[in-house]
Amino acid sequence: MSPFAVSLRVVLPALAFVVPLGAAAGHFLARGRGPLRAVLDAAVLVPLVLPPSVVGYGLLLVLGRRGAIGAMLERAFDVRLVFTSAGASIAAVAVALPLMAKAAEAAFARVDKNLEDAALANGLSRAATFRVVTLPLALPGLAAATTLAALRALGEFGATLTFAGYSSRTATAPLEVYFAMQQGDDARALSLSLALVVVSTAAALLFHAWSRKR
Amino acid sequence: MLRWVLPLALLASCNHPRTTVGAAISLKESMDAIQPRLERSRGHAIEFAFGASGDLASQMERGAPFDVLATAGDEPRLHAIADETCTLAWNTLVLVHRRGGTVAGSGAAGTAQTSMLTWTTLAQTPPGFRLAIGLVPQVPAGVYAEEALHALGAWDAVSPKIVRGTNVRNVLDLVARGEADAGIVYATDVAIRPEVESLGEVPDRARPNVRYPVWVAKSASQDARAIAALLCDDETKRALVSHGFLERPP
């Protein structure tokens, strides 16, 4: 399978978790208060600044076959994560979710709170206010956040290699660049790198366009 | 602050006379043991760069800062840029598993087999079984393992169950952590991880010639040539034998 096909099979399921969970966390970070907000803020920042190898090693200790959760998953569902695309997706979630949450926080923080208050004062429920006021106003920012998280998931290398290992199902484009380079296969390393540069640049332009929209 | 930081940074980047020797990662403990003697003989620091032989050969080809390289097998790409000076030692393959682990099965996927896993029963392992070997072509232990599995006629049955380690010690780690049910490594690797035990040496009819040649770059300095000579002497051979390597082909 082509490395980009592997990457898609890893990144798309990861984003299915990252986008809704990250947006919800971002909303809580932007509008929530109290100690729980402070805890979430720290919990989101730590994986963002940790070396990906540490994140991957942590995942291996917990979700590996001898880890507390990993052993249970295998016993109950016959699920193994190391060397599978599900494992690579989990590594991608671990690194992209914090970024999504922080970027979504910024998107929600930009929404004028007076507009939400006005909607509430006019008798709209909290859910309706969120649906007709907050969400539409935050949407461009959320799209920008999604772009950023997708790029981070696509570019994941360290946590994937440490946790999910190198196999045909985890050989994403960034891993293939590394292993092709090590083998002296510059034609492959270079063509994959250029493709990643093109995709990333396009996404960066998209991010730029979204984040300027109000 | 800066008054202190700048001179320290300069000091750290200062080039003391030192030479780097590349070596297959399976030689790690032996090379660590002989390093003091090499440094005493040469009168300067000698550093080792360990890794999969194929990765090191490809680095040397691109001008990595080592003129001396000990690999776990022939590296054809080195013929153009280096000469082989001697064979350090020989080694042999073993099948390993995690001590006390389920022998041939794996969790819910494995049928609870009571028979001991061996080289000849590898082909009959259950579908969920995972055998770790080195990534080819860069990990010689993986190349040898594939040769042995072909020679045993087990390749077709085993190949869908194979997972790859990025060097032979990574293969060992996959077995030690239980991520792979078994693995193929060198006999000398087994002692490195107490959680791992050998299930036996590769049968004679499938035994690959695991040889450790020493390469010296054609452009090598006198110092590098002297280090290669030390690597090829009897004292080095004795150190390798004490770490379980073989003096002659098995």
Contacts between the chains, C-beta under 8 A, distances in Angstrom:
chain1	res1	chain2	res2	distance
A	60	B	177	7.4
A	64	B	177	6.0
A	64	B	178	7.5
A	64	B	179	6.2
A	65	B	107	7.7
A	65	B	177	7.2
A	65	B	178	4.6
A	65	B	179	5.6
A	66	B	177	6.1
A	66	B	178	4.8
A	74	B	107	4.5
A	74	B	108	6.8
A	75	B	107	6.4
A	75	B	108	6.6
A	78	B	107	6.5
A	78	B	108	4.2
A	78	B	109	5.6
A	78	B	128	7.4
A	80	B	107	7.9
A	80	B	128	8.0
A	82	B	179	4.6
A	83	B	130	7.4
A	83	B	163	5.0
A	83	B	179	7.2
A	165	B	163	6.9
A	165	B	164	7.7
A	165	B	174	7.4
A	165	B	179	7.4
A	166	B	135	6.7
A	166	B	164	6.0
A	166	B	166	6.0
A	167	B	163	5.6
A	167	B	164	6.3
A	179	B	135	7.6
A	182	B	55	5.0
A	182	B	58	6.3
A	182	B	138	6.6
A	183	B	54	7.1
A	183	B	55	7.9
A	183	B	58	6.1
A	183	B	137	7.5
A	183	B	138	6.0
A	184	B	58	4.3
A	184	B	61	6.5
A	184	B	62	7.1
A	184	B	77	7.5
